[in-house]
Structures are given as C-alpha cells and as structure tokens.
C-alpha cells in the first residue's frame, strides 16, 4: 500500500512539473518594457531585394515520362533480377552472390 501511494505521489509531482513546463513554454511573450528608446532614423540606400534586383526565372518542370515506359523499365528489371536469382539457385557461388546487377535500376 505504501508503494502504491509513493507511485501516485511521484506521478502527481511529475505531472505538476510537466504542466508547469508546458504552461511556461506556451505562454505568450508579453514582457514589453515601459519605455521604448527611440532609435535615430538612418537613411541608407537599401535595394528592393535583399541580394539583388534581378528576378530569377522559375525552372521549367521536368518532362513527363509516360507510365508505359516506367512500367516497361520495372518489368525489365524484375526479369533481370529473376534471371540472376535462378542462375544463383542453379549454381551458387560467392561471385554470383556479390555481383552487380545488369539492370539500369539499381536496388
């Protein structure tokens, strides 16, 4: 019974600390000084943009590849991987296990 009460007290204390920390973190920053010093106005020639006035044109979107081409590449990759697996099952060697694939899609 004492252990249960100790766990409940520690849990309540932990919850209270977490609630205080959460409240402090989410409180709006309203600490404004009573007197704000006025800064002298400095006139400088500031360009309209930060780095330059030149506007960079947007890059055109990449060309769309038809879905049939992508499906054909995936099917070719699967065929090559199946052939490699079949050749390894027929004659397993260390060289076949660690050889690079001939498929343009690297897995």
FIFI-287333 format. One record per atom (N, C-alpha, C): residue in one letter; y, z negated, x; chain; atom name. Coordinates in Angstrom, 2 decimals. Layout:
% FIFI-287333
> vexkol; v; w; u; vexza; tiba
> A; Y; Z; X; A; CA
...
//
This chain:
% FIFI-287333
> vexkol; v; w; u; vexza; tiba
> X; -1.18; 0.00; 0.82; A; N
> X; 0.00; 0.00; 0.00; A; CA
> X; 1.26; 0.00; 0.88; A; C
> X; 1.22; -0.75; 1.97; A; N
> X; 2.36; -0.79; 2.87; A; CA
> X; 2.60; 0.56; 3.51; A; C
> X; 1.50; 1.24; 3.82; A; N
> X; 1.63; 2.56; 4.44; A; CA
> X; 2.27; 3.55; 3.47; A; C
> X; 1.90; 3.49; 2.20; A; N
> X; 2.47; 4.36; 1.19; A; CA
> X; 3.97; 4.10; 1.05; A; C
> X; 4.36; 2.83; 1.01; A; N
> X; 5.77; 2.50; 0.90; A; CA
> X; 6.54; 2.98; 2.14; A; C
> X; 5.94; 2.84; 3.31; A; N
> X; 6.59; 3.30; 4.53; A; CA
> X; 6.80; 4.82; 4.50; A; C
> X; 5.79; 5.55; 4.04; A; N
> X; 5.91; 7.00; 3.95; A; CA
> X; 6.98; 7.38; 2.95; A; C
> X; 7.04; 6.71; 1.81; A; N
> X; 8.06; 7.01; 0.81; A; CA
> X; 9.46; 6.71; 1.34; A; C
> X; 9.63; 5.59; 2.03; A; N
> X; 10.94; 5.25; 2.60; A; CA
> X; 11.37; 6.27; 3.65; A; C
> X; 10.46; 6.64; 4.52; A; N
> X; 10.80; 7.61; 5.57; A; CA
> X; 11.10; 8.98; 4.96; A; C
> X; 10.35; 9.36; 3.92; A; N
> X; 10.61; 10.63; 3.26; A; CA
> X; 11.98; 10.61; 2.59; A; C
> X; 12.31; 9.52; 1.93; A; N
> X; 13.62; 9.40; 1.30; A; CA
> X; 14.74; 9.44; 2.32; A; C
> X; 14.56; 8.76; 3.46; A; N
> X; 15.55; 8.78; 4.52; A; CA
> X; 15.71; 10.20; 5.07; A; C
> X; 14.60; 10.89; 5.31; A; N
> X; 14.65; 12.27; 5.81; A; CA
> X; 15.33; 13.20; 4.83; A; C
> X; 15.05; 13.01; 3.54; A; N
> X; 15.69; 13.83; 2.52; A; CA
> X; 17.19; 13.58; 2.49; A; C
> X; 17.60; 12.32; 2.62; A; N
> X; 19.03; 11.99; 2.61; A; CA
> X; 19.74; 12.61; 3.81; A; C
> X; 19.12; 12.56; 4.97; A; N
> X; 19.72; 13.17; 6.16; A; CA
> X; 19.82; 14.68; 5.99; A; C
> X; 18.78; 15.30; 5.44; A; N
> X; 18.81; 16.75; 5.22; A; CA
> X; 19.88; 17.12; 4.21; A; C
> X; 20.03; 16.32; 3.15; A; N
> X; 21.05; 16.59; 2.14; A; CA
> X; 22.45; 16.46; 2.73; A; C
> X; 22.68; 15.47; 3.58; A; N
> X; 23.99; 15.32; 4.22; A; CA
> X; 24.28; 16.49; 5.16; A; C
> X; 23.29; 16.90; 5.91; A; N
> X; 23.48; 18.03; 6.82; A; CA
> X; 23.76; 19.30; 6.04; A; C
> X; 23.05; 19.52; 4.94; A; N
> X; 23.27; 20.70; 4.12; A; CA
> X; 24.66; 20.66; 3.50; A; C
> X; 25.07; 19.50; 3.02; A; N
> X; 26.40; 19.37; 2.43; A; CA
> X; 27.49; 19.63; 3.45; A; C
> X; 27.31; 19.15; 4.68; A; N
> X; 28.30; 19.38; 5.72; A; CA
> X; 28.36; 20.85; 6.13; A; C
> X; 27.23; 21.50; 6.09; A; N
> X; 27.19; 22.91; 6.50; A; CA
> X; 27.78; 23.83; 5.45; A; C
> X; 27.70; 23.46; 4.19; A; N
> X; 28.18; 24.35; 3.13; A; CA
> X; 29.56; 23.97; 2.62; A; C
> X; 30.16; 22.93; 3.14; A; N
> X; 31.49; 22.52; 2.70; A; CA
> X; 32.51; 23.54; 3.17; A; C
> X; 33.47; 23.94; 2.31; A; N
> X; 34.48; 24.91; 2.74; A; CA
> X; 35.42; 24.27; 3.77; A; C
> X; 35.90; 25.08; 4.65; A; N
> X; 36.81; 24.61; 5.70; A; CA
> X; 38.21; 24.51; 5.11; A; C
> X; 38.65; 23.31; 4.79; A; N
> X; 39.97; 23.12; 4.20; A; CA
> X; 40.85; 22.26; 5.08; A; C
> X; 40.57; 22.24; 6.35; A; N
> X; 41.38; 21.42; 7.25; A; CA
> X; 42.54; 22.26; 7.78; A; C
> X; 43.60; 22.37; 6.98; A; N
> X; 44.78; 23.11; 7.40; A; CA
> X; 45.83; 22.12; 7.89; A; C
> X; 46.48; 22.40; 8.99; A; N
> X; 47.48; 21.46; 9.50; A; CA
> X; 48.68; 21.40; 8.55; A; C
> X; 49.37; 20.28; 8.55; A; N
> X; 50.51; 20.08; 7.65; A; CA
> X; 51.66; 21.00; 8.03; A; C
> X; 51.90; 21.17; 9.31; A; N
> X; 52.99; 22.01; 9.78; A; CA
> X; 52.40; 23.14; 10.60; A; C
> X; 52.70; 24.35; 10.19; A; N
> X; 52.21; 25.51; 10.93; A; CA
> X; 53.32; 26.01; 11.85; A; C
> X; 53.08; 26.08; 13.12; A; N
> X; 54.13; 26.60; 14.01; A; CA
> X; 54.30; 28.09; 13.80; A; C
> X; 55.54; 28.51; 13.82; A; N
> X; 55.82; 29.93; 13.63; A; CA
> X; 55.80; 30.62; 14.98; A; C
> X; 55.07; 31.71; 15.05; A; N
> X; 54.98; 32.47; 16.29; A; CA
> X; 56.09; 33.51; 16.32; A; C
> X; 56.67; 33.73; 17.46; A; N
> X; 57.71; 34.74; 17.53; A; CA
> X; 57.11; 36.13; 17.31; A; C
> X; 57.84; 36.97; 16.62; A; N
> X; 57.37; 38.31; 16.34; A; CA
> X; 57.46; 39.16; 17.60; A; C
> X; 56.36; 39.71; 18.01; A; N
> X; 56.31; 40.56; 19.20; A; CA
> X; 56.04; 41.97; 18.73; A; C
> X; 56.93; 42.87; 19.12; A; N
> X; 56.76; 44.26; 18.71; A; CA
> X; 56.09; 45.02; 19.85; A; C
> X; 54.93; 45.53; 19.57; A; N
> X; 54.21; 46.34; 20.55; A; CA
> X; 53.77; 47.61; 19.87; A; C
> X; 53.59; 48.60; 20.65; A; N
> X; 53.13; 49.89; 20.12; A; CA
> X; 51.62; 49.83; 20.01; A; C
> X; 51.12; 49.57; 18.82; A; N
> X; 49.69; 49.48; 18.59; A; CA
> X; 49.26; 50.76; 17.89; A; C
> X; 48.27; 51.45; 18.43; A; N
> X; 47.81; 52.67; 17.75; A; CA
> X; 47.16; 52.35; 16.40; A; C
> X; 47.04; 53.37; 15.58; A; N
> X; 46.47; 53.19; 14.25; A; CA
> X; 45.01; 52.76; 14.33; A; C
> X; 44.30; 53.24; 15.33; A; N
> X; 42.92; 52.84; 15.52; A; CA
> X; 42.84; 51.93; 16.74; A; C
> X; 41.77; 51.18; 16.84; A; N
> X; 41.64; 50.22; 17.93; A; CA
> X; 41.49; 50.91; 19.28; A; C
> X; 40.57; 51.89; 19.37; A; N
> X; 40.32; 52.55; 20.64; A; CA
> X; 41.09; 53.86; 20.77; A; C
> X; 41.11; 54.67; 19.72; A; N
> X; 41.82; 55.95; 19.79; A; CA
> X; 42.11; 56.43; 18.38; A; C
> X; 42.98; 57.43; 18.31; A; N
> X; 43.30; 58.01; 17.01; A; CA
> X; 42.34; 59.12; 16.63; A; C
> X; 41.48; 59.48; 17.56; A; N
> X; 40.54; 60.58; 17.31; A; CA
> X; 39.46; 60.13; 16.33; A; C
> X; 39.18; 60.94; 15.33; A; N
> X; 38.12; 60.65; 14.36; A; CA
> X; 36.86; 61.38; 14.79; A; C
> X; 35.78; 60.65; 14.93; A; N
> X; 34.52; 61.24; 15.36; A; CA
> X; 33.81; 61.82; 14.14; A; C
> X; 33.46; 63.11; 14.19; A; N
> X; 32.75; 63.69; 13.04; A; CA
> X; 31.34; 63.10; 12.93; A; C
> X; 30.88; 62.99; 11.71; A; N
> X; 29.53; 62.47; 11.48; A; CA
> X; 28.50; 63.49; 11.92; A; C
> X; 27.42; 63.01; 12.48; A; N
> X; 26.34; 63.90; 12.91; A; CA
> X; 25.61; 64.43; 11.68; A; C
> X; 25.24; 65.68; 11.69; A; N
> X; 24.50; 66.21; 10.55; A; CA
> X; 23.14; 65.54; 10.45; A; C
> X; 22.63; 65.41; 9.23; A; N
> X; 21.31; 64.77; 9.08; A; CA
> X; 20.24; 65.61; 9.76; A; C
> X; 19.19; 64.96; 10.23; A; N
> X; 18.12; 65.73; 10.88; A; CA
> X; 17.47; 66.69; 9.88; A; C
> X; 17.00; 67.81; 10.37; A; N
> X; 16.39; 68.79; 9.45; A; CA
> X; 15.16; 68.19; 8.76; A; C
> X; 15.01; 68.52; 7.52; A; N
> X; 13.88; 68.02; 6.74; A; CA
> X; 12.62; 68.81; 7.08; A; C
> X; 11.55; 68.10; 7.35; A; N
> X; 10.26; 68.72; 7.64; A; CA
> X; 9.46; 68.73; 6.34; A; C
> X; 8.91; 69.87; 5.97; A; N
> X; 8.12; 69.91; 4.74; A; CA
> X; 6.93; 68.96; 4.81; A; C
> X; 6.57; 68.39; 3.69; A; N
> X; 5.46; 67.42; 3.63; A; CA
> X; 4.14; 68.07; 4.01; A; C
> X; 3.99; 69.36; 3.75; A; N
> X; 2.74; 70.04; 4.09; A; CA
> X; 2.52; 70.05; 5.60; A; C
> X; 3.61; 70.23; 6.36; A; N
> X; 3.49; 70.24; 7.82; A; CA
> X; 3.06; 68.87; 8.31; A; C
> X; 3.65; 67.82; 7.75; A; N
> X; 3.27; 66.47; 8.16; A; CA
> X; 1.82; 66.17; 7.81; A; C
> X; 1.40; 66.57; 6.62; A; N
> X; 0.01; 66.34; 6.22; A; CA
> X; -0.96; 67.10; 7.13; A; C
> X; -0.58; 68.31; 7.51; A; N
> X; -1.44; 69.10; 8.41; A; CA
> X; -1.55; 68.43; 9.77; A; C
> X; -0.44; 67.89; 10.29; A; N
> X; -0.49; 67.19; 11.58; A; CA
> X; -1.36; 65.94; 11.50; A; C
> X; -1.27; 65.20; 10.39; A; N
> X; -2.09; 64.00; 10.24; A; CA
> X; -3.56; 64.36; 10.13; A; C
> X; -3.88; 65.40; 9.36; A; N
> X; -5.28; 65.83; 9.24; A; CA
> X; -5.84; 66.27; 10.59; A; C
> X; -5.04; 67.01; 11.37; A; N
> X; -5.48; 67.44; 12.69; A; CA
> X; -5.72; 66.24; 13.60; A; C
> X; -4.84; 65.26; 13.53; A; N
> X; -5.00; 64.04; 14.33; A; CA
> X; -6.28; 63.30; 13.94; A; C
> X; -6.53; 63.19; 12.64; A; N
> X; -7.74; 62.49; 12.19; A; CA
> X; -8.99; 63.22; 12.66; A; C
> X; -8.98; 64.56; 12.59; A; N
> X; -10.14; 65.33; 13.06; A; CA
> X; -10.39; 65.11; 14.55; A; C
> X; -9.32; 65.13; 15.33; A; N
> X; -9.48; 64.93; 16.77; A; CA
> X; -9.99; 63.52; 17.08; A; C
> X; -9.50; 62.53; 16.38; A; N
> X; -9.95; 61.16; 16.61; A; CA
> X; -11.41; 60.98; 16.18; A; C
> X; -11.81; 61.61; 15.07; A; N
> X; -13.21; 61.54; 14.64; A; CA
> X; -14.12; 62.22; 15.65; A; C
> X; -13.68; 63.35; 16.18; A; N
> X; -14.49; 64.04; 17.19; A; CA
> X; -14.63; 63.19; 18.45; A; C
> X; -13.57; 62.53; 18.84; A; N
> X; -13.63; 61.66; 20.01; A; CA
> X; -14.56; 60.49; 19.76; A; C
> X; -14.53; 59.93; 18.56; A; N
> X; -15.41; 58.80; 18.24; A; CA
> X; -16.86; 59.25; 18.22; A; C
> X; -17.13; 60.43; 17.65; A; N
> X; -18.51; 60.93; 17.61; A; CA
> X; -19.04; 61.19; 19.02; A; C
> X; -18.21; 61.75; 19.90; A; N
> X; -18.67; 62.02; 21.26; A; CA
> X; -18.92; 60.71; 22.00; A; C
> X; -18.14; 59.66; 21.70; A; N
> X; -18.36; 58.38; 22.35; A; CA
> X; -19.64; 57.73; 21.84; A; C
> X; -19.93; 57.88; 20.54; A; N
> X; -21.15; 57.29; 19.98; A; CA
> X; -22.38; 57.98; 20.56; A; C
> X; -22.30; 59.31; 20.76; A; N
> X; -23.43; 60.04; 21.32; A; CA
> X; -23.70; 59.65; 22.77; A; C
> X; -22.65; 59.54; 23.57; A; N
> X; -22.81; 59.22; 24.98; A; CA
> X; -21.69; 58.28; 25.41; A; C
> X; -21.88; 56.96; 25.22; A; N
> X; -20.80; 56.02; 25.54; A; CA
> X; -20.65; 55.82; 27.04; A; C
> X; -19.44; 56.06; 27.51; A; N
> X; -19.11; 55.79; 28.91; A; CA
> X; -17.76; 55.10; 28.98; A; C
> X; -17.52; 54.50; 30.12; A; N
> X; -16.26; 53.81; 30.32; A; CA
> X; -15.10; 54.82; 30.32; A; C
> X; -15.32; 56.00; 30.89; A; N
> X; -14.27; 57.02; 30.97; A; CA
> X; -13.89; 57.53; 29.57; A; C
> X; -14.89; 57.74; 28.70; A; N
> X; -14.59; 58.19; 27.34; A; CA
> X; -13.87; 57.11; 26.54; A; C
> X; -14.20; 55.86; 26.81; A; N
> X; -13.58; 54.78; 26.06; A; CA
> X; -12.09; 54.66; 26.38; A; C
> X; -11.72; 54.91; 27.63; A; N
> X; -10.33; 54.74; 28.04; A; CA
> X; -9.61; 56.05; 28.27; A; C
> X; -10.13; 57.16; 27.78; A; N
> X; -9.47; 58.45; 27.99; A; CA
> X; -8.34; 58.61; 26.97; A; C
> X; -7.35; 59.40; 27.35; A; N
> X; -6.22; 59.69; 26.46; A; CA
> X; -6.65; 60.68; 25.39; A; C
> X; -6.00; 60.60; 24.25; A; N
> X; -6.32; 61.50; 23.15; A; CA
> X; -5.63; 62.84; 23.38; A; C
> X; -6.20; 63.89; 22.82; A; N
> X; -5.59; 65.21; 22.92; A; CA
> X; -4.66; 65.48; 21.75; A; C
> X; -4.56; 64.55; 20.85; A; N
> X; -3.69; 64.71; 19.69; A; CA
> X; -2.23; 64.50; 20.09; A; C
> X; -1.34; 65.30; 19.49; A; N
> X; 0.09; 65.08; 19.78; A; CA
> X; 0.60; 63.78; 19.18; A; C
> X; -0.07; 63.27; 18.16; A; N
> X; 0.30; 61.98; 17.58; A; CA
> X; -0.42; 60.89; 18.36; A; C
> X; 0.32; 60.06; 19.02; A; N
> X; -0.29; 59.03; 19.85; A; CA
> X; -0.37; 57.75; 19.02; A; C
> X; -1.55; 57.16; 19.00; A; N
> X; -1.72; 55.93; 18.23; A; CA
> X; -1.65; 54.72; 19.11; A; C
//
